[in-house]
Amino acid sequence: MISIIIPVYKKTELFLKNLKNNLRFFKDLDVIVINDDPNHSIKKYLKDFSNVRLYENKINLGFGETVNKGARLAKNKYLFLVNSDVEINNELFKKALSHFKNIKDLFAVGFAQTEQNNEVVGRNTYFWKSGFFRHKANRKISFGVNGWAEGGSSIFSKEKFIELGGFDSLYSPFYWEDIDLSFRAWKKGYKVFFDPSILVKHFHESTISTYFSKRLIKKISYRNQFIFIWKNITDINFLASHFFLLPFNLIFFIVKGEVQIISGFFAALFRINEILIKRQKQQKDFNLTDKEVLKKNK
């Protein structure tokens, strides 16, 4: 019933360590590993893992498109997205299947995650403030609705994932693609939930921070925040406040030392045609308003 999708980008030693641990709990499941580093094959490391299907990208696709490829290759009804830096503790992730049976129109179930400092995270929320769509962790680590299912430790309905087009390549190489996908699922009328009883160990950004500079990471994060707003937000009042406050916000963040917001803004503006084309296409699937979605995720 479950296909495991593991995107890999470098950090081979960490990936293999976690894979050897996790395979104990993946018996009889469809396990797909996709190597997104075209310069370094990992085929020799997986030759002894008979239950793993390995695919190696000929060009670097980024996180979102690599996962989308795995979704298309998956044989089963549900997709368990497992980052290469995620350590599975047990088989409790299978419990998520009962939620899909019991909760109507469920799109995804996000899991609790233990970070390096032993903090438990994984439940998320978002809100609109001062002209920007913002997100943060929901400190109520209890079962319930979830703003978005994180792309590295959640189970998704394959049918709905494919229907929504998966992760949007506009956000490549990383950040905001899982927020975007879940937000579109909410606006479609689907649901995202969080189950704290399913716990994994996930050291966030262990790969990103190794291979990308802090300045570039911030630029990409700001760029994708603009892309998200321009592509998904349809509330007239939200959009009016965004564009009216934009000059003030740019100045505010520059004064704070967040100068990457400028390069992020222009990087998003450079892709405005692609953004507007996708915006027009996506709006046909939206059944809930922005305010309705935000209200459900308070």
KAGIWO-V763040 format. One record per pair of residues at least 24 apart in sequence whose C-alpha atoms are under 10 Angstrom apart, sorted by the first residue. I is the first residue (numbers start at 1). J is the second residue. Records with the same first field share a line. If there is no record, write none. Layout:
I=J + J
This chain:
1=28 + 29 + 30 + 75 + 76 + 77 + 78 + 79 + 94 + 97
2=26 + 28 + 29 + 30 + 31 + 74 + 75 + 76 + 77 + 78 + 79 + 80 + 93 + 94 + 97 + 155 + 156 + 157 + 158
3=28 + 29 + 30 + 31 + 32 + 70 + 71 + 73 + 74 + 75 + 76 + 77 + 78 + 79 + 80 + 81 + 155 + 156 + 158
4=29 + 30 + 31 + 32 + 33 + 52 + 70 + 71 + 74 + 75 + 76 + 78 + 79 + 80 + 81 + 82 + 155
5=30 + 31 + 32 + 33 + 34 + 53 + 66 + 67 + 68 + 69 + 70 + 71 + 73 + 74 + 79 + 80 + 81 + 82 + 83 + 84 + 152
6=31 + 32 + 33 + 34 + 35 + 54 + 66 + 67 + 70 + 80 + 81 + 82 + 83 + 84 + 85 + 86 + 152
7=32 + 33 + 34 + 35 + 36 + 55 + 56 + 62 + 63 + 64 + 65 + 66 + 67 + 69 + 70 + 81 + 82 + 83 + 84 + 85 + 152
8=33 + 34 + 35 + 36 + 37 + 42 + 56 + 62 + 63 + 66 + 67 + 82 + 83 + 84 + 85 + 207
9=34 + 35 + 36 + 37 + 38 + 40 + 60 + 62 + 63 + 66 + 83 + 84 + 207 + 208 + 211
10=35 + 36 + 37 + 38 + 39 + 40 + 41 + 42 + 84 + 207 + 210 + 211
11=84 + 85 + 206 + 207 + 210 + 211
12=40 + 41 + 42 + 45 + 84
13=45 + 84
14=84 + 85 + 86 + 206 + 207
15=83 + 84 + 85 + 86 + 87
16=42 + 45 + 46 + 84 + 85
17=84 + 85 + 87
18=83 + 84 + 85 + 86 + 87 + 88
19=46 + 49 + 52 + 82 + 84 + 85 + 86 + 87 + 88
20=49 + 87
21=87 + 88 + 89 + 90
22=82 + 86 + 87 + 88 + 89 + 90 + 91
23=49 + 51 + 52 + 88
24=88 + 89 + 90 + 91
25=88 + 89 + 90 + 91 + 92 + 93 + 94
26=51 + 52 + 88 + 90 + 91
27=51 + 91
29=75 + 76
30=74 + 75 + 76 + 79 + 80
31=70 + 74 + 75 + 80
32=67 + 70 + 71 + 73 + 74 + 75 + 81
33=66 + 67 + 70 + 82 + 84
34=66 + 67 + 69 + 70
35=60 + 61 + 66
36=60 + 61 + 62 + 63 + 65 + 66 + 67
37=61 + 62
60=173
61=169 + 172 + 173
62=169 + 171 + 172 + 173 + 174
63=151 + 152 + 167 + 169 + 171 + 172 + 173 + 174 + 175 + 177
64=151 + 166 + 167 + 168 + 169 + 170 + 171 + 172 + 173 + 174 + 175 + 176 + 177 + 178
65=166 + 167 + 168 + 169 + 170 + 171 + 172 + 173
66=167 + 169
67=151 + 152 + 166 + 167
68=161 + 162 + 165 + 166 + 167 + 168 + 169
69=166
71=156 + 158 + 159 + 161 + 162 + 166
72=158 + 161 + 162 + 166
74=158
75=158
76=157 + 158 + 159
77=156 + 157 + 158 + 159 + 160
78=108 + 155 + 156 + 157 + 158 + 159 + 160 + 161
79=108 + 154 + 155 + 156 + 157 + 158 + 159 + 161
80=108 + 109 + 110 + 151 + 152 + 153 + 154 + 155 + 156 + 157 + 158
81=150 + 151 + 152 + 153 + 154 + 155 + 156
82=150 + 151 + 152 + 153 + 154 + 155 + 200 + 202
83=151 + 152 + 153 + 154 + 202 + 203 + 204
84=152 + 202 + 206 + 207
85=152 + 201 + 202 + 203 + 204 + 205 + 206 + 207
86=113 + 114 + 152 + 153 + 200 + 201 + 202 + 203 + 204
87=113 + 114 + 153 + 199 + 200 + 201 + 202 + 203
88=113 + 153 + 198 + 199 + 200 + 201 + 202
89=198 + 199 + 200 + 201
90=198 + 199 + 200
91=198 + 199
92=197 + 198 + 199 + 200
93=153 + 154 + 155 + 195 + 197 + 198 + 199 + 200
94=155 + 198
95=195 + 197 + 198
96=154 + 155 + 156 + 193 + 194 + 195 + 197 + 198
97=155 + 156 + 157
99=193 + 195
100=155 + 156 + 157 + 193
103=191 + 192 + 193
104=190 + 191
105=157 + 160 + 185 + 186 + 188 + 189 + 190 + 191 + 192
106=156 + 157 + 160 + 185 + 186 + 189 + 190 + 191 + 192 + 193
107=149 + 155 + 156 + 157 + 158 + 159 + 160 + 161 + 182 + 185 + 186 + 189 + 190 + 191 + 192 + 193
108=146 + 148 + 149 + 150 + 154 + 155 + 156 + 157 + 158 + 160 + 161 + 182 + 185 + 190 + 191 + 192 + 193 + 194
109=144 + 145 + 146 + 148 + 149 + 150 + 153 + 154 + 155 + 156 + 157 + 191 + 192 + 193 + 194 + 195 + 198
110=145 + 146 + 147 + 148 + 149 + 150 + 151 + 152 + 153 + 154 + 155 + 156 + 192 + 193 + 194 + 195 + 196 + 198 + 199
111=143 + 149 + 150 + 152 + 153 + 154 + 155 + 193 + 194 + 195 + 196 + 197 + 198 + 199 + 200
112=141 + 142 + 143 + 153 + 154 + 194 + 195 + 196 + 197 + 198 + 199 + 200 + 201 + 202
113=153 + 196 + 198 + 199 + 200 + 201 + 202 + 203 + 204
114=199 + 200 + 201 + 202 + 203 + 204
115=200 + 201 + 202 + 203 + 204
116=201 + 202 + 203 + 204
117=203
118=201 + 203
120=196 + 199 + 200 + 201 + 202
121=196 + 199 + 202
122=146 + 147 + 148 + 149 + 150 + 153 + 154 + 194 + 195 + 196 + 199 + 200 + 202
123=147 + 148 + 149 + 150 + 193 + 194 + 195 + 196
124=148 + 149 + 150 + 179 + 193 + 194 + 297 + 298
125=179 + 294 + 296 + 297 + 298
126=179 + 183 + 293 + 294 + 295 + 297 + 298
127=290 + 291 + 293 + 294 + 295 + 297 + 298
128=238 + 241 + 242 + 290 + 291 + 294
129=238 + 241 + 242
130=238 + 241 + 242 + 244 + 245 + 246 + 248 + 249
131=229 + 237 + 238 + 239 + 240 + 241 + 242 + 243 + 244 + 245 + 246 + 248 + 249
132=225 + 226 + 229 + 238 + 239 + 241 + 242 + 243 + 245 + 246 + 249
133=225 + 226 + 228 + 229 + 233 + 238 + 242
134=225 + 229
135=176 + 179
138=297 + 298
140=196
141=194 + 195 + 196 + 197
142=194 + 195 + 196 + 197
143=193 + 194 + 195 + 196 + 197
144=192 + 193 + 194 + 195 + 196 + 297
145=191 + 192 + 193 + 194 + 195 + 296 + 297 + 298
146=182 + 186 + 191 + 192 + 193 + 194 + 195 + 296 + 297 + 298
147=179 + 182 + 183 + 186 + 191 + 192 + 193 + 194 + 293 + 294 + 296 + 297 + 298
148=178 + 179 + 180 + 181 + 182 + 183 + 184 + 185 + 186 + 191 + 192 + 193 + 194 + 297
149=178 + 179 + 181 + 182 + 183 + 192 + 193 + 194
150=176 + 177 + 178 + 179 + 181 + 182
151=175 + 176 + 177 + 178 + 179 + 181 + 182
152=178 + 202 + 204
153=198 + 199 + 200 + 201 + 202
154=193 + 194 + 195 + 198
156=192
160=185 + 190
161=185
164=188 + 282 + 285
165=282
168=278
170=223 + 224 + 227 + 228 + 268 + 271 + 274 + 275 + 278
171=220 + 221 + 223 + 224 + 225 + 227 + 228 + 268
172=220 + 224
173=208 + 217 + 220
174=208 + 217 + 220 + 221 + 224
175=208 + 217 + 220 + 221 + 222 + 223 + 224 + 225
176=220 + 221 + 222 + 223 + 224 + 225 + 227 + 228
177=224 + 228
179=228
180=224 + 225 + 227 + 228 + 229 + 231 + 232
183=228 + 232 + 233 + 290 + 293 + 294
184=232 + 282 + 283 + 285 + 286 + 287 + 288 + 290 + 293
185=285 + 286 + 287 + 288 + 293
186=286 + 287 + 288 + 289 + 290 + 292 + 293 + 294 + 296 + 297
187=232 + 282 + 283 + 285 + 286 + 287 + 288 + 289 + 290 + 291 + 292 + 293 + 294
188=282 + 283 + 284 + 285 + 286 + 287 + 288 + 289 + 293
189=285 + 286 + 287 + 288 + 289 + 293
190=287 + 288
191=293 + 296
192=297
214=260
215=258 + 259 + 260
216=260 + 263 + 264
217=260 + 264
218=258 + 259 + 260 + 261 + 263 + 264
219=258 + 259 + 260 + 261 + 262 + 263 + 264 + 265 + 266 + 267
220=260 + 261 + 263 + 264 + 265 + 267 + 268
221=260 + 261 + 264
222=258 + 260 + 261 + 262 + 263 + 264 + 265 + 267 + 268
223=260 + 261 + 262 + 263 + 264 + 265 + 266 + 267 + 268 + 269 + 271
224=264 + 265 + 267 + 268
225=261 + 264 + 265 + 268
226=261 + 264 + 265 + 266 + 267 + 268 + 269
227=264 + 265 + 267 + 268 + 269 + 271 + 272 + 274 + 275 + 276
228=268 + 275 + 279
229=275
230=268 + 269 + 272 + 275 + 276 + 279
231=272 + 274 + 275 + 276 + 277 + 278 + 279 + 280 + 281 + 282 + 283
232=275 + 276 + 278 + 279 + 280 + 282 + 283 + 286 + 290
233=279 + 283 + 289 + 290 + 291
234=279 + 283 + 286 + 289 + 290 + 291
235=289 + 290 + 291
236=290
238=290 + 291
